[in-house]
């Protein structure tokens, strides 16, 4: 009886291990990607970015269907990857990496359903301005925080999407911060993408020309 029990136990272990190694269903992959678990892209196809086609709705398609997976671009006359992009249902969703010829990450951008949310370049962070938390210090001055810390980097704000299409975002303003206060040039654009104004800040104070 004991031998039978041990045999059944071993068989059940093999079966459970085999099931754990099976590819998850498309629904499970979808849920994981929507939750930001981008390692689920390993179960989706990888193609060259040149094989993707941008349709009239600014969605990336592959063989006439919305593409979900990874696309890459190689350096010229090389098999080394220069760029890697994660795409879900035709939109950038996840990481977009720019690599050096040695494979080091030069910059990393994070997208959510086609919307840029964050960029890291050589330790310098760019985020959406709406993601910053604004507080006032004891002196009544405005200080912005990101992830619970005074923000150092740039934030970007956009005009409202044209016809609600996230792919047609136009930058409205770029604001630099150091330790939570404005530090550097704030650049303003019009809806055509033309620069219309620059204002210089130092320690959160506007410098007059």
N, C-alpha and C positions, 0 to 999 in steps of 0.2 A: 504493500500500500504506500509505504514511504517512497519507494522507487517511482511509482506512478505519479505521486505528488511532485517529486523533484523534476521528473520529465515534463510534466505539464507546466511547471514554473519556468523551466528553461525555454520551452516553446513560446510561452506568453511573452517572455523577455525579448526573444528574437522578433516576434510579431510587432511588439510596441516600438522596438528600435527601427524596424523597417517602415512603420507608419510615420515615425518622427522625421524620417529622411525624405518623405514624399514632398513634392512641390505643393505649396499651399494653393488653394483655389483662387481664382481671379477676384472673388469678393473679399477674401482675407487680405490679399495683396493690396487691393483698393483701400480697405479700412486702415491698413498699416501705413500706407503712404499719406492718407488724409490726417493721420495722427502724427506725422512727421518722422515715422520710422523708415528712413530712406534706404536702409540696408535691404529692404524688400525689393529694390530695383535689381538685385542679383537674379531674380526669377523672371525678369523681363528681357526682351531682346536688346542687343547693342548693335547699332548701325553707324555708318559714316554720316555725318551731318549733311553732306552733299546729296544724300539719297532722300532727304526729307523735302517736302514741298509745302510752301506757305499758301493756304487757300484764301478765298476772298474774305473770310472772317478772321484772318490772321491766326489761324490754327496750323500747327505743324502736322502734316499728314504723311503717311507711308503706305504706298500702294492703295491710295484712295480711302484710307481710314485714318481716324485720329490716332496719332502715335503715342504710345506709352512705353517708355524704356530709356535707354541711354544713347546719346549720339556723341561722336568724337570727331576731332579734326587733328590730323597729323602735321608735323612740321614738313616743309617742302622737301621732297626726296628723302624722306625718313619714315621709319615705322614708329618713331616716338610721338606720343600724343602731346599736342599743344593745348587742346581745349577739350573738356569733358562736361556735358550738360545732361541733367536729369529732367525728363519730360513726362508729364502725366496728362493724358487725354488732350494732347495738342498744345499744352501750355508748359512753360518752364515751371517746374515744381520740385524744389529741392536745391541741390548745390550746382553751381556753374563754376568750374575750376579753370584757371589759366595756369599752365605749367611751363617750367623752363625746360630746355633740352635735356637736362639731367633728371627731370621728373620732379623737381621741387615745386611746391605751390607758390606762385607769384601772387595771385589774388583768388579770393573765394567769395562768390556772391550767393545769397540765399533768396529763393523765390517762393512765393505762395500763390498757386493758381495763376501764374503769369505776372504777378505783382512783385517787384523788387522790394525786399524787406531789409536786407542788411548786406554789407560788404566789408571784408577784412583784407587790407593791402599792407603788407609789411608791418603788421601790428596796429595799423591805423583803421579805425572803424567808421563806416558810413551806415546810417540807419534812416528810416522814415521819421520825419519830425513828430508825427502823431504818436510814435511809440515812446517818446520821452515824457517823463513825469516832471511837472513844473512845481517848484516850491519857492517860498520866500524865506531868506535867512533873517537873522536878528536885526539886520540893518534895513530890512524891507526890500532888498535886492532879489531879483529873480535868479534862481539856480535850478538847472535841469539835471535830472538823474536818469540813468539807464541801468537796468538790472540791479537797482538798489545802490548804485554808486554815482558820484558826480561824473557827468559824461565828458569824455575827451574824444573828439572826432568831428565828423560832419553829419548834419542831418539834411535830408532832401524832402521837399514837399512838391506835390504835383497839382496841376489843374485837374478839374473833374474830367473823367474819361469821356472821350468823344463817343456819343451814342452808346454809353455804358460798356464800351469795349476796352478791357484792361490792357490790350496790346498797344493802345494809342495814347499812352500816358505822356504828358509833356511836363518837363520840370518847370516849376514856378519859382522856386527859391532854394538856395544852398546856404546853409548857416554853419560856420565853424565854432567849435566850443573847446575850451580848455578848463578842466576841473569844474565844469558845470556852468561856466559863464561864457558869453560871446567873446571870441578872441580871433581877430582876423577879418577878412572881407566877406560880407554878406552880399550875395549876388542875386539880383532879381531878373526874371525873364518875362516876356509877354507870351501869349498863347501860341505865337508863331515860332517860338524857340529863340527869339532874338533877345540879347542882353539889353536891358533898359536902365539898370542902375547898379551901382556898387557903393556900399557903405562900410567904412572901416571901424572896427570895435577893438578896444583895449581894456581888458579886465572888466568886461561887461558894459563899458561906457562907450557911447558914440563919439568918435573923433571928428571934429569939424574940419572941413577942408581949409 
